[in-house]
């Protein structure tokens, strides 16, 4: 949303389909992580199926839906600001997502007493009920040519990559996190439904599937790895079986939010076979056993350095990304130095870092010895400088290598893509200056010529890319 006209409107529900002034136009604001983005895509798909037009201006919208994020306080503030903006510019707002429950919902209602409705995460039917109540869709003759919703649904990502959510919720009790309170316990989707969705996405042009959940390694645990049927053959509701079948669809398959349980070792042979990408996104969060215990992190007792060494022996080209928290309550200089030493030995490829911040409702708020903000900032700077040195060293080793790159965009300066070791929006890029003979979604072979702290520069070494244009 970019329209900032100052409009505050008090509205009452429309009554009956076709009510005057009800044009069936819905504005949509999507905030938060890829898992929330998938929720937004599902709501948008249902809006299209119910004959609503989705518009990108507050002025044109009969109602605005805001999908919120409540993971950390900064995300909450961004969500509250988006709600205030929508209320000021339009006045008819439905709120959904992670802030739609408990105290956060109370805060939203207190700040915006005229809000139309507030629903929690994954509350697709409640959102649609609210939209129908306040803006009934216009009755019009159905045109199968202009009204057809694509089989893959409405997507908010580019055509060539898609997020595939395999489960909802989380069974862990990490002290800094309130996701189980917001999204409930871990519930795996039936494997047949997941594979059906993946097949539709690939058939519609997806060339990279990004598997997401709160805990990808736990897929199928709640279903006791039940055997389902897909394409006429039995398939277990289990991470290995899911990856094996996804690997047969002909797209890149990338695993996110993987916990280092023993079953992670099972999927590594699929990387060797080329069925899934040699990429693991594992949220280690810290290296000090004492801090990990305070965090109540799952698998914190694992000897992660030995695991990483073993994984790299099995898959030499493996890329590991992770996220960490510095300045957690009780973190001493000794704990932090242990993290720095671990980071230097682990030599992870891609790393993100967050300074700890209290989240309303998180158990870590009650822990003693909170770290002063200035010390948090110092540790954050030291951590990022350490990782920058590691990343620079590792990327420089790629100079002269030939690698497959998927193209994300083409601008006046040339094409921009990613290697198999880089996820969209969070990892590095590959710049192909002055190369324009490609399209988004093409996978081409390049030779790496230059590297800096986070990105690569390369030139193509093949004339005819594997192009999406060939399929059209």
Number of C-alpha atoms within 10 A of each C-alpha: 14 8 14 14 13 14 14 15 13 11 12 11 13 16 14 15 15 16 14 10 10 19 18 24 21 24 22 23 17 22 20 18 11 18 19 20 19 22 20 27 17 17 23 24 19 19 23 19 16 17 18 21 17 17 16 17 17 26 16 16 21 21 26 29 27 22 28 29 25 25 19 16 14 13 16 20 14 16 26 22 12 19 26 17 21 29 24 18 20 26 25 25 28 24 27 27 29 27 27 25 20 13 12 16 19 15 15 20 17 11 13 16 10 17 19 23 19 23 21 21 22 21 15 18 12 15 24 16 13 21 25 19 17 23 26 23 22 19 11 8 6 10 8 8 7 7 13 12 17 14 12 19 19 19 19 14 14 13 18 21 25 23 23 22 23 24 24 22 18 21 16 17 17 19 20 25 20 22 20 17 16 21 19 14 16 21 20 24 17 19 27 19 13 19 20 13 17 24 18 15 26 20 14 15 20 23 22 23 23 17 23 22 25 24 22 25 22 21 26 24 15 15 15 11 17 15 17 15 13 16 9 7 8 12 19 20 25 23 21 20 15 20 20 18 16 21 20 14 17 15 22 20 27 23 22 23 19 21 22 22 14 11 14 17 14 10 18 23 15 17 20 16 11 14 22 26 23 25 23 21 22 20 21 21 20 25 22 20 16 14 20 20 14 19 21 16 21 17 14 22 10 13 11 16 15 11 16 17 13 13 17 16 11 15 17 12 16 21 18 22 22 20 15 18 18 24 25 26 22 15 18 15 12 10 19 22 16 15 20 21 13 17 19 13 11 16 18 19 23 22 22 16 16 15 15 20 21 17 19 17 15 16 17 22 16 12 12 9 11 18 18 10 13 10 13 21 15 12 19 21 13 15 21 15 12 15 23 18 13 20 21 16 16 18 18 17 12 16 16 13 11 16 17 16 25 27 25 21 16 20 11 9 12 15 21 22 25 22 20 20 22 23 21 13 7 11 17 18 22 25 23 23 17 13 17 15 11 21 18 20 25 21 22 22 20 21 20 23 16 18 20 14 16 16 18 22 19 24 19 19 13 11 10 13 20 17 17 18 13 8 7 6
